[in-house]
Amino acid sequence: MLTFENVSKTYKGGTYAVKNLSLEIEKGEFVVFIGPSGCGKTTTMKMINRLIDPSEGVISIDEKNAVDQDAVQLRREIGYVIQQIGLFPHMTIQDNITLVPKLLNWSKEKRIERAKELLQLVEMDDEYLTRYPNELSGGQQQRIGVLRALAADPPLILMDEPFGALDPITRDTLQDEFKKLQQHLGKTIVFVTHDMDEALKLADRMVILKDGELVQIGTPDEILSEPADAFVEEFIGKDRLLQMRANVESVESIMNKNPITVHESATISEAIQVMREKRVDSLLIINNMNILKGYVDIEMIKSAHEDHSDKTIADILLTKVRTVHKSARLRDSVHRILKLGTSYVPVVDDDKRLLGILTRATLVDVVYDSIWGDQEEETAEQQSAVVEESIL
């Protein structure tokens, strides 16, 4: 457990960066600090690992006052990820990942095994161990930054806008990966961001700050449904409040549960027949366990058919398929479909079993209902005003 008891940080002249902050963060919680620039969110996070010491109050980690502990040792027991990543360019990926375990005197063999184990968590091969940071993409470097924070298996991880410098699609993918990873490992996360969409997507609870003071704390659903005041409403954004159904409802609740599929052992002719009958230009491919294996489209089918080969669908399918988890929020899925430029996205569970698909048409209905669904008694002028606000 992480607790703040009347914590304040003041600078010269008595200016408060953080003022009288009190809250509790439970083990395994993903808590996001958010607010406008200068609200004190990064200062608050840095006080946890004593990069900054509080002027007043007590910060306790598992009931131990942080300021009573050795600062260097404390930092080695807390994972830390920053936006700039901070990988050492002259060190291999293995050495970057296992930096803290080395400082903690882990054996070389144990460090190597730990690095391999962590790479598997983010689906990166062992071959990356001997590479250097400049040989990796920005998204891969950020994954390594996260793995370094996990290397010594700390119960608490601090993350300061870790995905802010990445392109939208890479950021979206890493957010999904990290949320799933956090749930799997059960780590306590304190995450700082200025991006409301990121906060709504990742947080178990959100802490909204303004001028160094706590304005509201609660789950994304609680904050969306009951903003504490006009500042929170404005900070959330009127479009998000208008589309609250898309923010709080899960993909599973509206997905099409009957996607068009063929088995990976199907022949090219069988796949063509399914396409004709169902009048579709692509097919999702599954195995006997209903695990999503990939997809094929009409161009791939046409090419294989013209070759007069005896290939099966398993021989030509593309295995890289963008998916959404069944528990994902509708708003996040709207963003994903728009970014990918696709007409649908498969919905899967933790084991990548295909459960359904989410289509653009379904999402249009959700947005329509979220704006007009409860307004049948409003005048035409009122409805026009709502539409204008949601667009602008």
N, C-alpha and C positions, 0 to 999 in steps of 0.2 A: 504494500500500500504506500502511496505517496500523498502526503498531506501538506497543505499550506495553512498556517495559522497566523492571521493578521500580518502578512508579509508586505513590507514596503521597501522600495528602493528610491533613495533621494540622491540628487547630485548637488553641486555647488549652488548656493542661493536657495536651497530648500525645494528645488523643483522635483516633483514626483514623476518618476518613470513608471513605477508601480505603486499603488496605494491600497493598503489594508486588504490584501487579497486572502481569502479563506476558501478552501475547497478540498475535497478528497478524491483521489483517483484510485480505483480498485485494481487489484491484480488482474492482468489480462485485458484491461480496457484500452480502447483506442480513443484517446481524447485529443481533439483538435482545438488549438488556440487560434482565433481569428479576430480580425479587427482592422481598422484603417491604419495606414502608416503612422508610426509613432505612438501606437496605443499601448505598448509595453509587452507585446507577446513574445518577442525574441529575448528581451531582458528577463522575463519570467522564466523562460526555458533555460537560459544560461545560469540562472541562480540555482537550478537543480543540481548541476554538476560543478558548481562553484567556479565557473569561468567569471562569474560576478557574484559577490557576496551580498546578501540582503542587508539593508540598513536597520530594519526592525523585523520582528516576528521570527517564526521558526518554520523551516522546511524539513520534514522528516521522511526518511525512506525506511520502511519497515520499522517504524517507531524509533529510529536513530536520527538524532539531529545532524544534518549534513555538515554544519560548520564545526562539529566536534570531531569529524573524521579527516584523515589525511587527504588533501585535495587530489594529489596524484593518484593515490590508490583508489579513491572514489571514482575518478574519471575512467580508470581502467576497468571498473566494474559496471560502467554504464555505456551502452552503445551510443554513437553520435554520428549523424549523417547530415551533411550540409549541401547547399545547392551547388557549390563549386566542386563538389566531390572530394577534391583534395588527395587524389592518388599521387604517389611518388613516382615521377616519370622514369627514374633510374632503377626502379625495383620491378621485378616480375610481378605478374598477377598473384602468384602464390605468396610472394613475400608481402605484397600489399594486403592481401586478405588476412594473413596470419601475423600481422605486426603486433597486435596486442598479446596474443598467445606467446609470442617470442619474448615479449617484455615480462610476461608472467612465468617464464622459464619452462614452457612446454617443450618436450622433446621434439626433435626434427621429424621423426616418424609420425608422431601424433599431430603435428602441425600440417603435414602433407595430407594425412587422412581427413583432417577437418576441412581443409581447402577443397578436396575432392567431393566430400559430402555436401558442402555448401553449394558448389557449382551445380550439383544435381538438382538442388532445390529450385534453381532458376533455369533448368534445362540447358546448361552450358557444358560442353565436353571437357575432359581432363586436359585436352590439348591447349586450352587457354592458360593453363598454369605457367607455362614458360614464355608466354607473350608479355609484351609491355603495354602500358596504357595507350600509347599513341597508335597501337595496332588495332584498337577496339573502337566501335562506334560510340556515340554519346550515350545511347541507351544501355549498351553493354558496360560502359564505364560506370554508369549510375548503379547498375546491378552489383558491380564489384564493390562500390561504396557501401551499399546496403549489407552485402555479405561480410565486409570488414567489421561492420558494427555488430554483426551476429557471431563473429568468430569465437569469442571467448564465452559464448552462451550467456550473455547478461540478461537478467530478468526485465530490465528497463532500457528502452531505446528512445533517444531524443532525435527528432528530425526537423531541420530548419529549412523549409521550402525546398525539399530535395528534388522535386520534379519541375521546378519553375523554369529552368533554362532549356527544357526539351521541347521538341515540336509536339503539336497537339496529339497526333496519333501515337507517338512513342510514349508520351506522358499518360495517355489513357490506358495503354497496355500495361505500363509499369504500375499504375494505380491498382489495376485489377490483380496483377501478380502479387503485389505487396500485401494487399488486403487479405487475399487468400492465404499467403504465407503467414501473416500475423495470426490469423484464426487457427491455422494448423499448429503453430509453435506456441501459442498462448502468451506471447510477449505483451508487456505493458508498453504502450506507445504514447509519447507526448509529441504532437505534430504541429508545427507552425505553418500557416499559410495565409495568404491574402485572397485566395480564390474560393469564393463561396461554393461553386459547383464541386470543387475538390473536397471541401469540408463536408458537404451534404452526402457525398458519395462514400467517404472513408470513415467518418466519425461514428463511434458508438454514442459519444456525447460531444457537444460543441461548447466551448467557452468563448463567449463574445466579450471583447474588451473595448473600452473607449476611454481615452485619456488616462490610461493606467488603472482603471477601475473595472470591476466585473459588472457587466450589464445584464447578462443572462447566461444561464447554463442549462443544458437539457439535451435530449436526443434530437436529431434532425426533425423527426415528426413533431415533437413537442414545440420546437422553435418555429417551424413552419405554420403550425396550426394556431399557436398563441404567442406571437411576438410580444416581448415585454413592453416595448414603447415605440414611439415614432422612429427613433434612431434605428432600432432593429428592423422595423418594417422597411425603411429606406435602404438599409444595408443589405438585406436579403434581396430586395428588388421586387417591384410590383409584378413583373412577369412571372417570377417564381411562385408568388402567392396566388396568382390567377391560375397557374397550372399546377396547383398543389397535388392534385390527384396523380399527376405524372411523377411527382417527387416522392410520394409516399407509397405508391402501389408497386408491387413487384411484377417482373416480367411474366412469371408463371401464371398470374391471375388473368392475363389477356392473350396469351400466346395461342397460336393455332396448333392444336394437339395432333394434327394428322398431316405431317409433312410428307412430300412425295419422295420415296426412297427406293433404292434397289440394294440387293446384297452384293458384297464385294466379289462374290464368285459368279455373278451374272455375266452372260455373254454380251457382246456389243449389240447383237440383234435383239436380245431381251430388253436391253436398256432403251433402244429405239422404240420398241413397242410400248413401253411404259410412257415415254415422252409423248407419243402419238395419242395414247388413250387419255392421258391427263392434261395434254396440251400445255406442256411446260418446256422451257429451254435449258433447264439444268436439273440435276438429280443429286441428292445427298446419298452418300454411300455408308452402309452400316455392316457390322458383322453379326454373328449369331447372338451376341450379348447386347445388341442394339447400341454398341459403341460407335460413335461417329468416326469414320476412317478418312473421309475426305469428300470431294465432289467432282462431278464431271459436267461439262456444258455441251451445247450442241456442236460447237466447233471441234472439240476434242473427239466427240462421237463421230462426226463426219469424217475427220482425218483418219481415224482408225478404221472406219468402214470402207473408205476408198482404198486403203492398203490391202484389203481382202485378207487380213491377218486373222489368226485364231485367238487373239488376245482376249482376256477377260477385263472386266471393269477394273479389277485390282491392278492391272498392268498399266492403266492410263490415268488413273485418278490423281488429282492434286490433293496432297495431304494437308497443306497449310490452309486452314479454314478459320476465319474470325468468328468467334462464338460469344454468347453472353450466358452468364450463369442464371439459373432459374430464380435466384433471390435478388438479382440486380434490379435497381430502380428503373422505372420506365424512362425517367428523364435522361439518365446516363445512356440508355439504349437508343434514345432518339439521337443523341449526339453521335453515338458510334455509327449508326446507319448513315447519317448525313456525312460524316467524315469519310466513310468507306465508299460512299456513292453506290451502294448496293440496294436492291429492292427488298431484301430480307436478311435476317441473321439467325442461324440455328441457336436453339436454347438447349443447354446441357446441364447435367448435375455434376457433383464432385468427381465422379468416375468417368466423365465425358460421355455418358449415355445420352443419346438424342431424345429429348422430351417433346420438342415442338419447334416452331419457327415464329419469329416476330417479324411482321411485315410493315412496310411503309403505310399501307392502307389502314391497318389496325391502329397505328400510332396517330394517323390523321383523325380517326374517330375519337381517340382519347383526348387530343388537344381540343377538338370541337366541343366535346362534352364538358371539359374543364372550364371552357369559356362561357358556353351558353346553357349547359345542362340544367342549372337551377335558376334561370333567369327568364322563364317563360312569361312571367307576369310583368316584366320590365317594359318600359316604353321603347319605341324604336330609337329615340334619341339616347337613352341610357345604354342600350346595346351597342350603338355606334361608338359611344365614348369608351366602353370597355375594349372593343376591338382596336380602336385607335391607340389606347394605352398599351395593349399587349404587343402591338407592332412596333411602336416607337420605343 
